[in-house]
Amino acid sequence: MIDIKKLIENEEKFLKGFENKKYDLKEEVNVVKEKYNNYISVLQEEQTLRETLNKLTAEIKNDPSKIEEIKKEASAVSSQAKEKGNEATELLNEINTILSHFPNIALESVVVGNGEEDNKVISIHHEELNNKNENAVPHWEVLEDGRILTEETAYISGARHVSYKGKTAQIVRAIEQLMIDTHLGEGVSLVEPPVMVNKEAMFNTGQLPKFEEDLFKLDNGQYLIPTAEVPVTNMVAGKIISPEELPIRMTAATSCFRSEAGSAGRDTRGIIRLHQFRKVELVTIGKPGEDEKDFNTILGLATSILDKLNLPYRLVELCTGDTSFGSERTVDIEVYMPGVKAYREISSVSRFGTFQSRRMKTRTKNEDGKKEFVNTFNGSGLAIERTLAAIVENYVNENKEVVVPDALKKYVDFDTF
């Protein structure tokens, strides 16, 4: 959620920031300003009435002979004050409803651009491995050959759902365990959250109202999570966190659910884009002023998995037009897929500033004891299916068997699958 005071004080900066994210919100900002001015005016009227009420209460004590007359006047003033209070609350709710559709603006350091074509490659890792495997083919040519159940699953659940069996199923578990073990080894706490959440939780992390069409909504009004970011981040909702507790670093391995309404026709083959998939998520609740450190910590945890698996990857800084609704900065981790000779996103690491914590009303105290909103960060550490696809394309041999990466061998009792 945008800070209304900062928006009004720095209107041009915010309008430019919205424009850089491809939002034209000038009319909406004018409406918000007008409502906010009305809100302040009504609050002042309420305050004046409250002060009058206090004076009348004092008069009753000073002149008991006029008690009935003063009580009658006090009752009328009290009713007026209550009406003004209700009016102020209604105006604030209207303001917040409009603000809920405003995106977070990107940091000034983020490159201004329209979309993917304007993103900036920051660094490339293990590039010498690109196309080194002469046997590389698209991952679905290997997985669909009796090792991943597609037709059977389509019968059970429809398109964009898969099942694994045998050794491939064991590898999926091994990948997930490697990620969890790695993150726990760096002092991150493990969380086992629910995969069904309420509307408030979705709103707090920015999925609602913006991304309603991409979510799976249940008949009871709850939602299946699109990422563990939602329940894990919300575990601190409404809290005032002691500075000594920060940063709070958490990880969770869950199934995730997305309708993919905005990606029709994309990645229809293989396991890159599914309605249900597994993902290990990293979430940090950070202390104000330590943004860069907390951001880089998540980025380092995510990339360490690819280093352990000896997979080539690159880091890509997203431009303003490609940065997500709630993020002020995002770096994508893209793994190289030699079977299709292209880099594919395997994680997005984002910093949100106070955008989510304002929605959640989650704060800490600074050195002066003043309450201030915490910062939030998250990123995949990593997406399981995409990691599996990358392993298949980088480790497949001439027999269309996949050699188990060294980092996974302690979790399974076979060398190929």
C-alpha positions, 0 to 999 in steps of 0.5 A: 500500500502506498503511503498517502502522505508521501503520495501527496507530498511527492505527487510528481514523483509518484505519478512518474513512478506509476507511469514507469510501471505502465499505470496512468493514475493521474485522475485517481490521484486527484480523487484521492487528494480530494477525499484526503482533504475532506477526510482531514477536514472532517477529522478536524470538525470531529476534534472540535466537537470533542473539545466542545464536549469536554468543555461541557462536561467540565461545566456540569461539574462547575455549575450543577444547577444547569446539569439538565440543560448542559446534558441535553447540549452535550448529547447533541454534540456527542451525536454530531461528533459520532457522525463525523467520526463515522464519516471520517472512517468511511472516507478513509475506507474509500481512500484505501480502496482506491490506493489498493489498486496503486502499484508500488513504485520502483526504486530510482536505480531500476532501469526505466523500460516497457517490458522484458526486452528492456531488462538488464543482464547483471551477471552470468554464471557457469556459462562454460556449461552452456550447450556442453551436453551434446545429448540435450533435448527439450525436457518433455521429450525425456520426461514424457517417455514413460517417466512423467504421467501426462495423459493419466493426469489429464484424465484426473485433473485436466490440462497443465497438471502432472504426476511423477512416478518411480525414480523421477518422483524420488528426484523431485523429493530430493531436489526439495530436500536439498533446498530445505537443507541448504536454507536451514544451514544458513539459519533460516526457519522452516515453516509448514503453512496452510495452502488455503488462505482468506481474502485478507491474507491475499490482500496483505501481500498484494495478490488482491485485488490486482491478480484475482483472475490468476487465483483459484477461489474456493466456494467458501471465499478462501483461496488456494495459495499462488505461492507460500509467500502469502501464508508465510509473510502473513505470519507477522500480520498485525504484529509489532516486532521487537528490533532484536527479532529482525531480520526474520528469515523463513522458508517453506516448501508447498504446492502452489496453484495458479490459473495462469489466466494471463498466459494462454498458449505459453509453455503448453509442453513440459513442466514449466507452467502448470496449474499446480506445482511445487516451490520452496519459498524464501521470505524475510521480514527486515529491519528498516535500513538493511534493505540491500543486505536482506535482498542479497541474502535471499538472492544468495540462498537461491543461487546457491542451489544452482551452484550446488547443482552445477547448472548455468544461470544468469541474473537479470534486473527487471526494468520498471515495466516488467517489475511486479505490482508490489515490488520496488526492485526484482532480480530474476534468476534464469537457468540455462536450458540447453534443450531449447537453447534459452534461459528460463526464469527459475526464481524472482527475488523481490524487495517490497519496502513497506508496501506489504507491511502497510497492508498487514499493519506490521511494524517495529520500533526504531532507536527512538522508540517510534513505531515504523513499518518493517520491510519485506522480501521474498523469492523462490529458492527454487521452483521445483519443476523448473529445477527438474526441467533444467537438470533433465536438459543439462544432465541427460545422456545418450540413452535419454537417462538423466545422470543424478547431479552429485548434490542429490546423490545423498538423497537417492540410491541410484545414479540415473533416472 
